[in-house]
Amino acid sequence: MYWKSLSKEPLLKCRVLHHIPGRMRIGCRAIRYLNGYENDLREHFFELLWVKQVSVSIITANVVVYYNDEEVPAELITGHMEEIIAMFSIPAHQRERKEKNKLTVNERRLQEEPVGSLLRNVLIGAGALTLAIINRGRQAKGVSFLERLSGFASLTSISLALPIIKSGFESLRDTGKPNADTLSTAAIFASLLSGNTISALTIIVLADTAELITAYSMNKTRSAIRDMLSTGEKYVWKVMDGGHLIKIPADKVQVGDHIVVHSGEIVSVDGFVEKGNALVDESSITGEFMPREKKEGEEVFAGSIVKSGTITVLAEKIKEDTAAARIIHMVEEATMYKAQVQNIADRFSAQLIPLNFALGTIVYLVTGSIPRALNMLVIDYSCGIRLSTATALTAAISTGARNGILIKGSNYLEMLAETETLIFDKTGTLTEGNPEVKSVIPLKSDITEKELLSLASAAEETSTHPIAHAILEKMKVNGWKIPKHCVVELVVARGVKTQVKKDIIRVGNARFMKENGISLDESADAVSRLMLRGENFVYIARGDSLVGLIGIMDPLRENMKKSLNRLRNLNIDDIILLTGDAEQQAEVVASRMMFDRFESELLPEDKAKFALQLQSKGFRVAMIGDGINDAPALAYADVGIALGSKRTDLAMEAADITIRSDDPLAIPALIMLSRSTMRIVRQNFATSIGVNSIGLVLGAMGVLPVFWGAFLHNMTTVAVVSNSLRLFFFNMNKNLLK
């Protein structure tokens, strides 16, 4: 089928299926997930002048284009189609994920059943199994099926197996196919009807033990994520009717309550400042690293920190409705995204479960032995493969969370392990995101460095641009005063101007100077020196004359070069730099850090298109950015990684993995974690298939009794699940220090 032929191609890759002059049928896997966007696709196609008619089919995942010019090349049409579909790639990715990552009945049971309930079942089952073994020699012979099912051990077995029985029945009812729980249900009842309650209890106890370990790992992961993203205080100060304050638990706050937040405390609600003013750090929500003054009537968010001052906040959104809580909820939901290897395990298990039933029937017909046939039911591949894979990926996510790395889905771990191309943003990623003045170059003999900085600071005083921040910080460090000046005028994408005394002061780029008739000839040598050092720079003009340049550099992150070297040692052979800086500055940084290639003067959407181009060629791409202006590229890459403590809620939403620390060595450590995870998954596959295959053969030959068959199968499951738990102890700090 056409869809199967496309299933391994990149999501956005378009290819020509049929072509005659004036008509072309094009296939693209992403179209399957764009139900409801057909009209939007058609409208964008009709913007192309040579298009006459467009037909979009969601079912067949293709588009038929009728066009005027018979000479239009196929590459041009498919290129335009990829660009148009790229506009809708985020909903396409989301729908594809939702379809691929739909939880099976077994997985829903593990998600929903409390760890305490599973632990209780294991303890009760272990006690019942012990009693059954003690009373084994006293069991009566020749009892009826009904009597066998109504005994204490049998009733205990059925009671403990109810969740398994329910799951097995729901799978048959909802999908028409048996699952691992269906097989376990059959094995349990077959054991009970044959009078072998010990085998039934063994199946239940060991299966519950494996599931307890898996559920525990999932629960631990959710706790680690909540701890990592926790916002707000456990207790808050509430203003009562009489004006006095009482301390109450944060989860008791109601909408409309008045909450007082003091210096050093975390805001626990979304709302408006009703009284007071304070300096508030909102970096955890907005990404703005400079604290902002909050006054009456201004909005504040849960998770922000009051640096100084005291404010009374009118609570408008509480608990799960706050912006921070929505982020946490979104991330917890995203952890359910399954890796491709889990989907393979699911399909592999689903295909082998009917085989177990078939083997049981064949063995019984050939040998006439119920115990041998029963072994075909009690030994199956699916439990070990499915549970150990889920446990390994969940444990890795938990380990990442404990180390300040938020992995929003196990599928990203798998993709990261297979990544062959890494894209780095420059500003805020390679660099610290705190530009500093490095060079002050006067071009006139009658002006000093101090005077040049003073003129620049006067023009930049009201600006929020990073370059302005660097100039003002330099003045502050030196203890120099900003001269008095008139109103500052901002010229977008050019610069700023103001008046100091009788002189017009302009600070900006070369275009700004040329547009105002200011010659740049005498600055050529200084510009060359600044570019060779990789510094960004601004021109400063007084009146109609250029008086100097200020060079600004954003320092490279500590350990960034070491991080890139480790990535090379991990056989990442294509490391690319993308930046909005001028080509000369980008070339200096790329050469110094030994990138394979670089692209300069890019807008955020250009970075996203670059990632899409690589993906369309079949490369597995990971994008590493600061999560602010890199959000589009982070969303489009196979794996988007937001690095640094200055991340935003936009970064949290766009990126697939968020590294909270500013240490770039976390990147190779994360890749090592992903590869270790996939290595353990492969070990578990091999162990489960190998041991259970031997068990099936021995059981069919009559060499392995039913009890030991059940024991072998379930102990294998416990063993591979326990092997997966090793990832809880993966030492990322050790890998950071290597």
Secondary structure, 3 states (H helix, E strand, C coil): CHHHHHCCCCCCCEEEEEEECCEEEEEEHHHHHCCCCHHHHHHHHHCCCCEEEEEEECCCCEEEEEECCCCCCHHHHHHHHHHHHHCCHHHHHHHHHHHHCCCCHHHHHHHHCCHHHHHHHHHHHHHHHHHHHHCHHHCCCCCCHHHHHHCHHHHHHHHHCHHHHHHHHHHHHHHCCCCHHHHHHHHHHHHHHCCCHHHHHHHHHHHHHHHHHHHHHHHHHHHHHHHHHCCCCCEEEEECCCCCEEEEEHHHCCCCCEEEECCCCECCCEEEEEEEEEEEECCCCCCCCCCEEECCCCEECCCCEEEEEEEEEEEEECHHHCHHHHHHHHHHHHCCCCCHHHHHHHHHHHHHHHHHHHHHHHHHHHHCCHHHHHHHHHCCCHHHHHHHHHHHHHHHHHHHHHCCEEECCHHHHHHHHCCCEEEEEHHHHHECCCCEEEEEEECCCCCCHHHHHHHHHHHHCCCCCHHHHHHHHHHHHHCCCCCCCCCCEEECCCEEEEEECCEEEEEECHHHHHHCCCCCHHHHHHHHHHHHCCCEEEEEEECCEEEEEEEEECCECCCHHHHHHHHHHCCCCEEEEECCCCHHHHHHHHHHHCCCEEECCCCHHHHHHHHHHHHHCCCCEEEEECCCCCHHHHHHCCEEEEECCCCCHHHHHHCCEEECCCCCCHHHHHHHHHHHHHHHHHHHHHHHHHHHHHHHHHHHHCCCCHHHHHHHHHHHHHHHHHHHHHHHHCCHHHHHHC
